[in-house]
C-alpha cells in the first residue's frame, strides 16, 4: 500500500508523535506504532511520513536497546 499524504498531514502526524512521547514518557518507536494504529495507517508506511529528527531519535533508541549496531561518535 502506497501512502500519499500532503505536507500538512505529515507535519500533523509528527507533532502527534512528539506529544505522545512527552505525555506518556515513552519511546519514539512505541509512539509511532500507537499513532499509526490510531490513524489507521499501516506501520510499514510510517517511515515515509516521519521527519528526520524523529528518525534520528528512533535510531538512537535502537542503538541504546541494541536493536541497531552502535555508530561511532566523535568525542566533543
MARNU-312319 format. One record per residue: residue in three letters; x negated, y, z negated of N, C-alpha, C in turn. Coordinates in Angstrom, 3 decimals, padded with zeros to 6 digits, always signed. Layout:
BEGIN
R residuo     n_px     n_py     n_pz    ca_px    ca_py    ca_pz     c_px     c_py     c_pz
R     ALA        X        Y        Z        X        Y        Z        X        Y        Z
...
# end
This chain:
BEGIN
R residuo     n_px     n_py     n_pz    ca_px    ca_py    ca_pz     c_px     c_py     c_pz
R     UNK -000.842 -001.183 +000.000 +000.000 +000.000 +000.000 -000.889 +001.248 +000.000
R     UNK -000.622 +002.138 +000.916 -001.378 +003.380 +001.004 -000.623 +004.451 +000.231
R     UNK -001.332 +005.118 -000.644 -000.729 +006.146 -001.484 -001.035 +007.512 -000.896
R     UNK +000.004 +008.238 -000.534 -000.163 +009.579 +000.018 +000.483 +010.575 -000.930
R     UNK -000.346 +011.392 -001.546 +000.144 +012.416 -002.466 -000.460 +013.749 -002.071
R     UNK +000.315 +014.795 -002.241 -000.233 +016.124 -001.962 -001.146 +016.550 -003.121
R     UNK -001.878 +017.623 -002.898 -002.843 +018.084 -003.905 -002.187 +018.434 -005.230
R     UNK -000.986 +018.995 -005.181 -000.279 +019.358 -006.424 +000.012 +018.117 -007.261
R     UNK +000.488 +017.065 -006.624 +000.822 +015.825 -007.341 -000.450 +015.187 -007.909
R     UNK -001.548 +015.243 -007.155 -002.812 +014.705 -007.649 -003.289 +015.467 -008.883
R     UNK -003.218 +016.792 -008.830 -003.615 +017.606 -009.977 -002.727 +017.317 -011.178
R     UNK -001.425 +017.173 -010.928 -000.462 +016.885 -011.991 -000.796 +015.558 -012.668
R     UNK -001.124 +014.535 -011.886 -001.474 +013.235 -012.462 -002.752 +013.318 -013.286
R     UNK -003.741 +014.060 -012.806 -004.997 +014.212 -013.556 -004.759 +014.938 -014.882
R     UNK -003.900 +015.940 -014.856 -003.567 +016.659 -016.088 -002.843 +015.736 -017.066
R     UNK -001.929 +014.915 -016.546 -001.223 +013.955 -017.403 -002.194 +012.972 -018.044
R     UNK -003.181 +012.540 -017.279 -004.175 +011.609 -017.814 -004.971 +012.273 -018.929
R     UNK -005.419 +013.498 -018.700 -006.188 +014.228 -019.722 -005.350 +014.409 -020.990
R     UNK -004.095 +014.798 -020.837 -003.221 +014.999 -022.005 -002.973 +013.691 -022.742
R     UNK -002.820 +012.607 -021.987 -002.593 +011.296 -022.597 -003.795 +010.896 -023.459
R     UNK -004.997 +011.107 -022.939 -006.216 +010.771 -023.685 -006.283 +011.574 -024.978
R     UNK -005.978 +012.861 -024.894 -006.037 +013.714 -026.082 -004.955 +013.341 -027.091
R     UNK -003.746 +013.126 -026.601 -002.628 +012.848 -027.509 -002.788 +011.512 -028.226
R     UNK -003.162 +010.466 -027.504 -003.225 +009.130 -028.073 -004.637 +008.709 -028.475
R     UNK -005.628 +009.606 -028.258 -007.015 +009.318 -028.622 -007.445 +007.953 -028.085
R     UNK -007.302 +007.777 -026.796 -007.584 +006.513 -026.147 -008.609 +006.698 -025.036
R     UNK -008.966 +005.627 -024.394 -009.926 +005.666 -023.284 -009.234 +006.130 -022.009
R     UNK -010.046 +006.657 -021.105 -009.511 +007.141 -019.833 -008.935 +006.003 -019.002
R     UNK -009.577 +004.868 -019.025 -009.075 +003.736 -018.242 -007.682 +003.326 -018.714
R     UNK -007.479 +003.292 -020.022 -006.162 +002.967 -020.567 -005.132 +004.020 -020.176
R     UNK -005.548 +005.274 -020.183 -004.644 +006.362 -019.810 -004.252 +006.265 -018.347
R     UNK -005.201 +005.932 -017.477 -004.906 +005.796 -016.049 -003.885 +004.690 -015.826
R     UNK -004.061 +003.574 -016.499 -003.120 +002.458 -016.354 -001.733 +002.855 -016.858
R     UNK -001.671 +003.514 -018.005 -000.388 +003.917 -018.579 +000.345 +004.909 -017.673
R     UNK -000.375 +005.890 -017.148 +000.244 +006.889 -016.279 +000.675 +006.251 -014.963
R     UNK -000.134 +005.352 -014.427 +000.228 +004.669 -013.185 +001.522 +003.883 -013.366
R     UNK +001.641 +003.184 -014.481 +002.860 +002.422 -014.748 +004.056 +003.349 -014.937
R     UNK +003.859 +004.444 -015.646 +004.954 +005.386 -015.892 +005.431 +006.045 -014.596
R     UNK +004.503 +006.298 -013.678 +004.843 +006.963 -012.416 +005.178 +005.963 -011.309
R     UNK +005.147 +004.673 -011.638 +005.434 +003.609 -010.673 +004.485 +003.667 -009.475
R     UNK +003.196 +003.832 -009.793 +002.139 +003.875 -008.782 +001.253 +002.658 -009.018
R     UNK +000.910 +001.928 -007.961 +000.002 +000.784 -008.157 -001.335 +001.253 -008.739
R     UNK -001.808 +000.558 -009.747 -003.046 +000.938 -010.422 -004.205 +000.968 -009.423
R     UNK -004.191 +000.054 -008.457 -005.267 -000.017 -007.470 -005.352 +001.262 -006.637
R     UNK -004.262 +001.987 -006.504 -004.225 +003.204 -005.697 -004.673 +004.436 -006.472
R     UNK -004.798 +004.325 -007.756 -005.128 +005.492 -008.577 -006.538 +006.023 -008.300
R     UNK -007.423 +005.199 -007.799 -008.791 +005.667 -007.548 -008.819 +006.783 -006.511
R     UNK -007.856 +006.813 -005.631 -007.786 +007.852 -004.606 -007.222 +009.160 -005.154
R     UNK -006.612 +009.089 -006.312 -005.928 +010.239 -006.906 -006.801 +010.947 -007.941
R     UNK -007.684 +010.219 -008.580 -008.437 +010.749 -009.712 -009.451 +011.805 -009.301
R     UNK -009.619 +012.774 -010.178 -010.623 +013.818 -009.949 -012.007 +013.265 -010.289
R     UNK -013.032 +013.930 -009.790 -014.404 +013.489 -010.025 -014.754 +013.452 -011.517
R     UNK -014.368 +014.468 -012.315 -014.685 +014.394 -013.756 -014.051 +013.181 -014.451
R     UNK -012.836 +012.823 -014.073 -012.185 +011.663 -014.694 -012.901 +010.385 -014.275
R     UNK -013.281 +010.285 -013.004 -014.005 +009.108 -012.532 -015.326 +008.974 -013.289
R     UNK -016.024 +010.091 -013.498 -017.294 +010.060 -014.226 -017.086 +009.631 -015.678
R     UNK -016.003 +010.075 -016.295 -015.714 +009.681 -017.682 -015.397 +008.189 -017.767
R     UNK -014.683 +007.672 -016.777 -014.375 +006.239 -016.742 -015.661 +005.433 -016.557
R     UNK -016.565 +005.912 -015.692 -017.844 +005.231 -015.501 -018.656 +005.225 -016.787
R     UNK -018.669 +006.350 -017.487 -019.402 +006.435 -018.750 -018.819 +005.465 -019.778
R     UNK -017.492 +005.416 -019.870 -016.851 +004.481 -020.794 -017.192 +003.041 -020.425
R     UNK -017.194 +002.744 -019.133 -017.521 +001.402 -018.668 -018.944 +001.005 -019.037
R     UNK -019.862 +001.950 -018.958 -021.248 +001.676 -019.341 -021.361 +001.463 -020.849
R     UNK -020.642 +002.267 -021.618 -020.688 +002.121 -023.076 -020.110 +000.781 -023.524
R     UNK -019.118 +000.273 -022.789 -018.484 -001.003 -023.130 -019.160 -002.186 -022.438
R     UNK -020.247 -001.904 -021.727 -020.989 -002.921 -020.975 -020.159 -003.573 -019.872
R     UNK -019.192 -002.854 -019.334 -018.442 -003.317 -018.162 -019.216 -002.997 -016.893
R     UNK -020.027 -001.949 -016.958 -020.844 -001.498 -015.821 -022.292 -001.442 -016.273
R     UNK -023.224 -001.652 -015.348 -024.634 -001.514 -015.740 -024.959 -000.073 -016.121
R     UNK -025.807 +000.055 -017.100 -026.183 +001.405 -017.555 -027.071 +002.070 -016.510
R     UNK -026.831 +003.347 -016.295 -027.664 +004.106 -015.369 -028.736 +004.829 -016.174
R     UNK -029.878 +005.039 -015.566 -030.934 +005.743 -016.275 -030.637 +007.225 -016.311
R     UNK -030.932 +007.821 -017.432 -030.724 +009.256 -017.617 -032.047 +009.883 -017.991
R     UNK -032.234 +011.091 -017.513 -033.435 +011.831 -017.885 -033.244 +012.435 -019.269
R     UNK -034.247 +012.342 -020.115 -034.116 +012.963 -021.437 -034.155 +014.484 -021.310
R     UNK -033.151 +015.108 -021.852 -033.070 +016.574 -021.773 -033.025 +017.133 -023.173
# end
